[in-house]
Amino acid sequence: MPHQIALRFEDGVTRFIEANPTETVADAAYRQGVNIPLDCRDGACGTCKCLAESGKFEMGDYIEDALSEDEAAQGYVLTCQMRAQGNCVVQVPASSAVCRTQQAAIEAAVSEVRQLSPSTISLTLKDESLNKLAFLPGQYVNLQVPGTDQTRAYSFSSLVRDGGEVSFLIRNVPGGLMSGFLTGQAKPGERMALTGPLGTFYLRDIKRPLLLLAGGTGLAPFTAMLEKIAAEGSPHPVHLIYGVTHDADLVELDRLEAFAARIPNFTFAACVASPESVWPKKGYVTHHIEPAHLHDGEVDIYLCGPPPMVEAVSQFIRECGVKPASFHYEKFAASA
């Protein structure tokens, strides 16, 4: 007998679906036309993480990077591994509008590949069809490595520009499949397939101060967000802290300076973790979060970086004794 699942979205909308005991909640939602956040389907990425408010269910296999023991104890689930054993209420960390957006499969041409630093590559794709790609700043797509069936996930580092251009910041992984293609084979005009948009990490309506925290190529979603803020303005202060490992890893600083010139209440700081750094601000992102940035909890925090950074920032915020109004984060790990 199927069970009833109430999906509660962050904009206050509730949708009801039916899930059979043998299918996952994610599969049941997609079968009934509700596109809740989903990517790997294997319990490995954490994209489909939701909060189970009530009901009985069983969880399949997953890794701790996708769902920590502490999160599971709080009632968080991965809907790609959750099988309902009774009626359930599930809180989805995305708007109902986003979850009804169909994922698109598009081909676009390589417009430009630039090596910004030894660790970072900028990729620009262009096609008229990208003008119709409905994504929110902060979301990502899966890019297929030409000549293979392998895909890699990358956040948009820009909004769609005139003529259908979008850009990405990509970590240069030694021996990596995508890195090898971009540094050794990619040529202007070569076609690449992309599928998306994906993810629940995106800029919400700005109702209070923002604190943006980026690690390495985790800067990408924030440059897309800042493009939107520059175009629309913000009634509240926006502060970005951008951290990297080595001096050579710092990229896009001129772009951040340009945003600071265009957005009256935007400020940023960049820091370098290496003890050998000659950069003025040293240490980790957490070393540069000041009490004033937290606004006594009246702040929305957005965090994107590798898992150790996400855990360190989460712990730091807890130890500060401040509970932000909202805390959105995305973990990523470089793929070979």
C-alpha beads as a LAMMPS data file, in Angstrom:
LAMMPS data file: protein, C-alpha beads

336 atoms
335 bonds

1 atom types
1 bond types

-500.0 500.0 xlo xhi
-500.0 500.0 ylo yhi
-500.0 500.0 zlo zhi

Masses

1 110.0

Atoms # bond

1 1 1 0.000 0.000 0.000
2 1 1 1.470 3.407 -0.931
3 1 1 2.205 5.971 1.765
4 1 1 1.395 9.664 1.589
5 1 1 4.354 12.053 1.684
6 1 1 3.839 15.755 2.379
7 1 1 6.658 17.779 0.812
8 1 1 6.911 21.167 2.532
9 1 1 8.854 23.767 0.536
10 1 1 10.619 26.796 1.962
11 1 1 8.188 29.225 0.296
12 1 1 5.306 27.744 2.332
13 1 1 3.890 25.512 -0.421
14 1 1 3.085 21.874 0.430
15 1 1 2.762 19.176 -2.229
16 1 1 1.493 15.655 -1.565
17 1 1 2.821 12.576 -3.333
18 1 1 2.379 8.832 -2.894
19 1 1 5.403 6.600 -2.378
20 1 1 5.474 2.836 -2.539
21 1 1 7.438 1.107 0.261
22 1 1 9.957 -0.215 -2.268
23 1 1 10.761 3.124 -3.991
24 1 1 12.707 6.057 -2.665
25 1 1 10.979 9.320 -1.883
26 1 1 13.062 11.011 -4.600
27 1 1 11.960 8.479 -7.223
28 1 1 8.331 8.837 -6.116
29 1 1 8.522 12.630 -6.355
30 1 1 10.002 12.591 -9.863
31 1 1 7.487 9.964 -10.976
32 1 1 4.747 12.434 -10.001
33 1 1 6.376 15.479 -11.580
34 1 1 7.903 17.116 -8.488
35 1 1 11.592 17.744 -9.169
36 1 1 13.023 17.873 -5.669
37 1 1 16.816 18.450 -5.499
38 1 1 18.659 15.382 -6.756
39 1 1 21.929 14.513 -8.423
40 1 1 23.879 11.302 -7.756
41 1 1 21.040 9.002 -6.531
42 1 1 23.733 6.985 -4.694
43 1 1 23.840 8.666 -1.280
44 1 1 27.180 10.275 -2.114
45 1 1 26.632 13.964 -2.877
46 1 1 24.123 15.273 -0.320
47 1 1 22.184 17.309 -2.899
48 1 1 18.885 15.660 -1.900
49 1 1 19.278 16.304 1.841
50 1 1 15.951 17.176 3.490
51 1 1 14.513 17.216 7.002
52 1 1 12.046 14.444 7.883
53 1 1 9.678 16.182 10.309
54 1 1 7.598 13.109 11.063
55 1 1 6.854 9.564 9.935
56 1 1 8.553 6.185 9.744
57 1 1 11.106 5.409 7.061
58 1 1 14.181 3.341 6.278
59 1 1 17.461 4.646 4.897
60 1 1 19.643 2.870 2.368
61 1 1 23.414 3.199 2.076
62 1 1 25.152 6.585 2.032
63 1 1 28.500 8.129 2.927
64 1 1 29.138 10.500 5.839
65 1 1 30.213 13.366 3.590
66 1 1 26.663 13.363 2.242
67 1 1 24.907 13.002 5.607
68 1 1 26.789 13.201 8.905
69 1 1 25.888 11.230 12.010
70 1 1 24.886 14.464 13.736
71 1 1 22.595 15.460 10.847
72 1 1 20.950 12.022 10.827
73 1 1 20.335 12.343 14.585
74 1 1 18.558 15.658 13.944
75 1 1 16.216 13.968 11.457
76 1 1 17.896 14.855 8.177
77 1 1 17.599 12.315 5.376
78 1 1 18.782 11.749 1.832
79 1 1 15.617 11.359 -0.207
80 1 1 17.500 9.244 -2.769
81 1 1 17.948 6.635 0.007
82 1 1 14.757 7.235 2.032
83 1 1 11.967 4.667 1.753
84 1 1 8.763 5.537 3.582
85 1 1 7.277 2.946 5.913
86 1 1 4.306 5.146 6.739
87 1 1 2.943 8.615 6.033
88 1 1 5.747 11.218 6.291
89 1 1 6.266 14.964 6.318
90 1 1 9.487 16.091 4.624
91 1 1 10.860 19.641 4.635
92 1 1 12.572 20.463 1.331
93 1 1 15.224 23.254 1.459
94 1 1 14.155 24.834 -1.832
95 1 1 11.221 26.751 -3.240
96 1 1 8.332 24.988 -4.931
97 1 1 9.052 26.982 -8.102
98 1 1 12.599 25.632 -8.320
99 1 1 11.391 22.084 -7.780
100 1 1 9.027 22.277 -10.703
101 1 1 11.808 23.411 -13.038
102 1 1 12.609 20.769 -15.614
103 1 1 16.267 19.923 -16.017
104 1 1 17.530 20.746 -19.485
105 1 1 20.001 18.810 -21.623
106 1 1 21.910 21.302 -23.776
107 1 1 24.966 21.328 -25.983
108 1 1 27.111 24.456 -26.093
109 1 1 30.376 25.431 -27.750
110 1 1 33.609 26.168 -25.939
111 1 1 34.057 29.935 -26.231
112 1 1 37.134 30.401 -24.053
113 1 1 39.411 28.440 -21.721
114 1 1 41.743 30.444 -19.486
115 1 1 44.211 29.207 -16.891
116 1 1 43.668 31.740 -14.095
117 1 1 46.230 30.100 -11.787
118 1 1 47.969 26.728 -11.458
119 1 1 44.891 25.507 -9.555
120 1 1 42.008 27.219 -11.375
121 1 1 40.645 27.166 -14.926
122 1 1 37.956 29.456 -16.305
123 1 1 35.654 27.861 -18.891
124 1 1 33.162 29.842 -20.968
125 1 1 30.485 28.115 -23.054
126 1 1 28.236 29.743 -25.615
127 1 1 24.988 28.774 -27.327
128 1 1 21.684 30.550 -27.947
129 1 1 19.890 27.734 -26.092
130 1 1 21.598 28.847 -22.865
131 1 1 19.403 31.960 -22.917
132 1 1 16.478 29.680 -22.055
133 1 1 18.261 27.816 -19.244
134 1 1 16.369 28.772 -16.085
135 1 1 18.906 28.632 -13.269
136 1 1 19.338 30.600 -10.077
137 1 1 22.717 32.093 -9.116
138 1 1 24.459 29.473 -6.997
139 1 1 23.130 26.407 -8.822
140 1 1 25.275 24.026 -10.861
141 1 1 25.171 21.734 -13.881
142 1 1 26.758 18.430 -14.820
143 1 1 29.229 18.893 -17.673
144 1 1 30.131 15.871 -19.789
145 1 1 33.798 15.391 -20.659
146 1 1 33.864 15.162 -24.475
147 1 1 34.697 11.705 -25.794
148 1 1 33.611 10.008 -22.558
149 1 1 30.418 9.198 -20.696
150 1 1 31.786 10.881 -17.542
151 1 1 30.318 14.071 -16.083
152 1 1 31.577 16.552 -13.504
153 1 1 29.523 19.039 -11.466
154 1 1 30.375 22.751 -11.669
155 1 1 28.626 25.843 -10.353
156 1 1 27.902 28.707 -12.717
157 1 1 30.308 31.569 -12.034
158 1 1 28.199 33.998 -14.050
159 1 1 24.662 34.663 -15.130
160 1 1 23.803 34.189 -18.799
161 1 1 25.349 36.983 -20.845
162 1 1 24.163 38.380 -24.170
163 1 1 24.443 35.805 -26.919
164 1 1 24.031 32.895 -24.497
165 1 1 27.377 32.799 -22.689
166 1 1 27.971 31.276 -19.241
167 1 1 31.186 30.723 -17.305
168 1 1 32.545 28.281 -14.720
169 1 1 35.527 28.201 -12.347
170 1 1 37.045 24.718 -12.441
171 1 1 39.638 23.225 -10.120
172 1 1 42.697 22.039 -12.056
173 1 1 43.127 18.506 -10.700
174 1 1 46.437 16.830 -11.701
175 1 1 45.525 13.807 -13.799
176 1 1 41.856 14.784 -13.720
177 1 1 39.670 13.846 -16.672
178 1 1 38.059 17.275 -17.125
179 1 1 41.272 19.109 -16.230
180 1 1 43.187 17.114 -18.831
181 1 1 40.608 17.911 -21.491
182 1 1 40.568 21.638 -20.711
183 1 1 44.328 22.078 -20.474
184 1 1 45.333 19.796 -23.330
185 1 1 42.523 19.261 -25.826
186 1 1 39.748 21.856 -25.626
187 1 1 39.453 24.105 -28.654
188 1 1 37.072 27.001 -29.364
189 1 1 33.910 25.703 -31.003
190 1 1 34.142 22.212 -29.513
191 1 1 30.747 21.077 -28.229
192 1 1 30.112 20.121 -24.621
193 1 1 26.912 18.637 -23.167
194 1 1 25.493 19.972 -19.929
195 1 1 22.529 18.909 -17.810
196 1 1 20.837 21.038 -15.174
197 1 1 20.223 23.199 -13.342
198 1 1 20.818 21.317 -10.098
199 1 1 21.157 22.085 -6.412
200 1 1 19.466 23.977 -3.581
201 1 1 22.385 26.336 -3.019
202 1 1 21.118 29.540 -4.586
203 1 1 20.549 33.159 -3.630
204 1 1 17.246 33.719 -1.847
205 1 1 15.451 37.058 -1.579
206 1 1 17.677 39.396 0.427
207 1 1 15.828 40.261 3.646
208 1 1 18.793 40.861 5.978
209 1 1 22.619 41.148 5.865
210 1 1 24.508 38.442 3.958
211 1 1 27.768 36.722 4.890
212 1 1 29.272 34.812 1.950
213 1 1 32.085 32.338 2.686
214 1 1 34.058 30.804 -0.199
215 1 1 36.865 28.259 -0.285
216 1 1 38.933 27.897 -3.486
217 1 1 36.756 27.405 -6.562
218 1 1 33.809 27.610 -4.161
219 1 1 34.029 31.276 -5.184
220 1 1 32.149 30.413 -8.403
221 1 1 28.543 30.511 -7.126
222 1 1 29.231 33.784 -5.322
223 1 1 30.406 35.640 -8.427
224 1 1 27.124 34.599 -10.067
225 1 1 25.204 35.805 -6.986
226 1 1 27.099 39.101 -7.012
227 1 1 26.203 39.630 -10.680
228 1 1 22.545 39.419 -9.689
229 1 1 23.032 41.707 -6.689
230 1 1 24.915 44.220 -8.841
231 1 1 22.029 44.257 -11.316
232 1 1 19.237 44.500 -8.739
233 1 1 20.902 46.108 -5.722
234 1 1 20.692 45.105 -2.071
235 1 1 19.105 47.022 0.800
236 1 1 21.405 45.180 3.226
237 1 1 25.195 44.831 3.609
238 1 1 26.885 41.924 1.839
239 1 1 30.311 40.700 2.993
240 1 1 32.372 37.989 1.283
241 1 1 35.334 36.153 2.803
242 1 1 37.321 34.174 0.234
243 1 1 39.990 31.733 1.370
244 1 1 42.608 29.734 -0.532
245 1 1 45.629 27.581 0.344
246 1 1 48.470 29.374 -1.467
247 1 1 49.022 32.892 -2.791
248 1 1 48.974 31.596 -6.367
249 1 1 45.460 30.217 -5.835
250 1 1 43.906 33.695 -5.504
251 1 1 41.843 34.444 -8.619
252 1 1 39.162 36.880 -9.771
253 1 1 40.270 39.606 -7.327
254 1 1 39.844 42.262 -10.028
255 1 1 36.298 41.028 -10.539
256 1 1 35.578 41.293 -6.813
257 1 1 37.009 44.820 -6.828
258 1 1 34.661 45.680 -9.688
259 1 1 31.695 44.342 -7.698
260 1 1 32.773 46.460 -4.713
261 1 1 32.752 49.525 -6.973
262 1 1 29.284 48.698 -8.358
263 1 1 27.543 47.525 -5.163
264 1 1 27.595 50.308 -2.527
265 1 1 27.238 48.018 0.513
266 1 1 29.420 45.122 -0.670
267 1 1 32.783 44.426 0.980
268 1 1 35.161 41.489 0.734
269 1 1 38.322 40.031 2.223
270 1 1 40.658 37.394 0.820
271 1 1 42.887 35.213 3.001
272 1 1 45.600 32.600 2.420
273 1 1 46.150 29.601 4.695
274 1 1 49.786 28.793 3.882
275 1 1 52.258 29.931 6.571
276 1 1 54.620 30.858 3.719
277 1 1 52.125 33.356 2.303
278 1 1 53.069 36.985 1.794
279 1 1 49.409 37.991 1.419
280 1 1 48.322 40.556 4.057
281 1 1 45.488 38.437 5.457
282 1 1 46.637 34.990 6.543
283 1 1 44.873 31.965 7.987
284 1 1 41.521 30.338 7.356
285 1 1 38.159 31.898 6.600
286 1 1 37.105 31.396 10.227
287 1 1 39.983 33.633 11.366
288 1 1 38.390 36.551 9.558
289 1 1 34.746 36.220 10.616
290 1 1 34.161 39.111 12.990
291 1 1 31.228 39.460 15.432
292 1 1 29.942 42.387 13.357
293 1 1 29.586 40.051 10.339
294 1 1 27.132 37.869 12.292
295 1 1 24.774 40.740 13.223
296 1 1 23.714 38.927 16.428
297 1 1 22.116 36.215 14.275
298 1 1 20.187 38.560 11.992
299 1 1 22.177 37.302 9.014
300 1 1 21.886 34.846 6.140
301 1 1 25.065 32.809 5.719
302 1 1 26.046 31.164 2.421
303 1 1 29.036 28.809 2.495
304 1 1 30.660 26.901 -0.375
305 1 1 33.891 24.947 -0.078
306 1 1 35.474 21.529 0.513
307 1 1 34.011 19.347 3.305
308 1 1 36.695 20.187 5.942
309 1 1 36.047 23.902 5.466
310 1 1 32.274 23.473 5.712
311 1 1 32.641 21.487 8.934
312 1 1 35.118 24.006 10.395
313 1 1 32.846 26.970 9.659
314 1 1 29.776 25.167 11.012
315 1 1 31.644 24.408 14.238
316 1 1 32.915 27.985 14.487
317 1 1 29.388 29.410 14.161
318 1 1 28.120 27.029 16.868
319 1 1 30.957 28.003 19.200
320 1 1 30.145 31.679 18.664
321 1 1 26.756 30.984 20.209
322 1 1 25.018 32.745 17.326
323 1 1 22.205 31.118 15.394
324 1 1 21.918 32.723 11.948
325 1 1 18.482 33.356 10.476
326 1 1 19.451 30.941 7.696
327 1 1 22.559 28.930 6.856
328 1 1 22.907 27.541 3.323
329 1 1 25.951 25.521 2.368
330 1 1 27.348 23.361 -0.384
331 1 1 30.231 20.929 -0.003
332 1 1 32.316 19.928 -2.982
333 1 1 35.274 17.664 -3.517
334 1 1 37.525 17.812 -6.573
335 1 1 36.970 14.789 -8.847
336 1 1 39.669 13.118 -10.868

Bonds

1 1 1 2
2 1 2 3
3 1 3 4
4 1 4 5
5 1 5 6
6 1 6 7
7 1 7 8
8 1 8 9
9 1 9 10
10 1 10 11
11 1 11 12
12 1 12 13
13 1 13 14
14 1 14 15
15 1 15 16
16 1 16 17
17 1 17 18
18 1 18 19
19 1 19 20
20 1 20 21
21 1 21 22
22 1 22 23
23 1 23 24
24 1 24 25
25 1 25 26
26 1 26 27
27 1 27 28
28 1 28 29
29 1 29 30
30 1 30 31
31 1 31 32
32 1 32 33
33 1 33 34
34 1 34 35
35 1 35 36
36 1 36 37
37 1 37 38
38 1 38 39
39 1 39 40
40 1 40 41
41 1 41 42
42 1 42 43
43 1 43 44
44 1 44 45
45 1 45 46
46 1 46 47
47 1 47 48
48 1 48 49
49 1 49 50
50 1 50 51
51 1 51 52
52 1 52 53
53 1 53 54
54 1 54 55
55 1 55 56
56 1 56 57
57 1 57 58
58 1 58 59
59 1 59 60
60 1 60 61
61 1 61 62
62 1 62 63
63 1 63 64
64 1 64 65
65 1 65 66
66 1 66 67
67 1 67 68
68 1 68 69
69 1 69 70
70 1 70 71
71 1 71 72
72 1 72 73
73 1 73 74
74 1 74 75
75 1 75 76
76 1 76 77
77 1 77 78
78 1 78 79
79 1 79 80
80 1 80 81
81 1 81 82
82 1 82 83
83 1 83 84
84 1 84 85
85 1 85 86
86 1 86 87
87 1 87 88
88 1 88 89
89 1 89 90
90 1 90 91
91 1 91 92
92 1 92 93
93 1 93 94
94 1 94 95
95 1 95 96
96 1 96 97
97 1 97 98
98 1 98 99
99 1 99 100
100 1 100 101
101 1 101 102
102 1 102 103
103 1 103 104
104 1 104 105
105 1 105 106
106 1 106 107
107 1 107 108
108 1 108 109
109 1 109 110
110 1 110 111
111 1 111 112
112 1 112 113
113 1 113 114
114 1 114 115
115 1 115 116
116 1 116 117
117 1 117 118
118 1 118 119
119 1 119 120
120 1 120 121
121 1 121 122
122 1 122 123
123 1 123 124
124 1 124 125
125 1 125 126
126 1 126 127
127 1 127 128
128 1 128 129
129 1 129 130
130 1 130 131
131 1 131 132
132 1 132 133
133 1 133 134
134 1 134 135
135 1 135 136
136 1 136 137
137 1 137 138
138 1 138 139
139 1 139 140
140 1 140 141
141 1 141 142
142 1 142 143
143 1 143 144
144 1 144 145
145 1 145 146
146 1 146 147
147 1 147 148
148 1 148 149
149 1 149 150
150 1 150 151
151 1 151 152
152 1 152 153
153 1 153 154
154 1 154 155
155 1 155 156
156 1 156 157
157 1 157 158
158 1 158 159
159 1 159 160
160 1 160 161
161 1 161 162
162 1 162 163
163 1 163 164
164 1 164 165
165 1 165 166
166 1 166 167
167 1 167 168
168 1 168 169
169 1 169 170
170 1 170 171
171 1 171 172
172 1 172 173
173 1 173 174
174 1 174 175
175 1 175 176
176 1 176 177
177 1 177 178
178 1 178 179
179 1 179 180
180 1 180 181
181 1 181 182
182 1 182 183
183 1 183 184
184 1 184 185
185 1 185 186
186 1 186 187
187 1 187 188
188 1 188 189
189 1 189 190
190 1 190 191
191 1 191 192
192 1 192 193
193 1 193 194
194 1 194 195
195 1 195 196
196 1 196 197
197 1 197 198
198 1 198 199
199 1 199 200
200 1 200 201
201 1 201 202
202 1 202 203
203 1 203 204
204 1 204 205
205 1 205 206
206 1 206 207
207 1 207 208
208 1 208 209
209 1 209 210
210 1 210 211
211 1 211 212
212 1 212 213
213 1 213 214
214 1 214 215
215 1 215 216
216 1 216 217
217 1 217 218
218 1 218 219
219 1 219 220
220 1 220 221
221 1 221 222
222 1 222 223
223 1 223 224
224 1 224 225
225 1 225 226
226 1 226 227
227 1 227 228
228 1 228 229
229 1 229 230
230 1 230 231
231 1 231 232
232 1 232 233
233 1 233 234
234 1 234 235
235 1 235 236
236 1 236 237
237 1 237 238
238 1 238 239
239 1 239 240
240 1 240 241
241 1 241 242
242 1 242 243
243 1 243 244
244 1 244 245
245 1 245 246
246 1 246 247
247 1 247 248
248 1 248 249
249 1 249 250
250 1 250 251
251 1 251 252
252 1 252 253
253 1 253 254
254 1 254 255
255 1 255 256
256 1 256 257
257 1 257 258
258 1 258 259
259 1 259 260
260 1 260 261
261 1 261 262
262 1 262 263
263 1 263 264
264 1 264 265
265 1 265 266
266 1 266 267
267 1 267 268
268 1 268 269
269 1 269 270
270 1 270 271
271 1 271 272
272 1 272 273
273 1 273 274
274 1 274 275
275 1 275 276
276 1 276 277
277 1 277 278
278 1 278 279
279 1 279 280
280 1 280 281
281 1 281 282
282 1 282 283
283 1 283 284
284 1 284 285
285 1 285 286
286 1 286 287
287 1 287 288
288 1 288 289
289 1 289 290
290 1 290 291
291 1 291 292
292 1 292 293
293 1 293 294
294 1 294 295
295 1 295 296
296 1 296 297
297 1 297 298
298 1 298 299
299 1 299 300
300 1 300 301
301 1 301 302
302 1 302 303
303 1 303 304
304 1 304 305
305 1 305 306
306 1 306 307
307 1 307 308
308 1 308 309
309 1 309 310
310 1 310 311
311 1 311 312
312 1 312 313
313 1 313 314
314 1 314 315
315 1 315 316
316 1 316 317
317 1 317 318
318 1 318 319
319 1 319 320
320 1 320 321
321 1 321 322
322 1 322 323
323 1 323 324
324 1 324 325
325 1 325 326
326 1 326 327
327 1 327 328
328 1 328 329
329 1 329 330
330 1 330 331
331 1 331 332
332 1 332 333
333 1 333 334
334 1 334 335
335 1 335 336
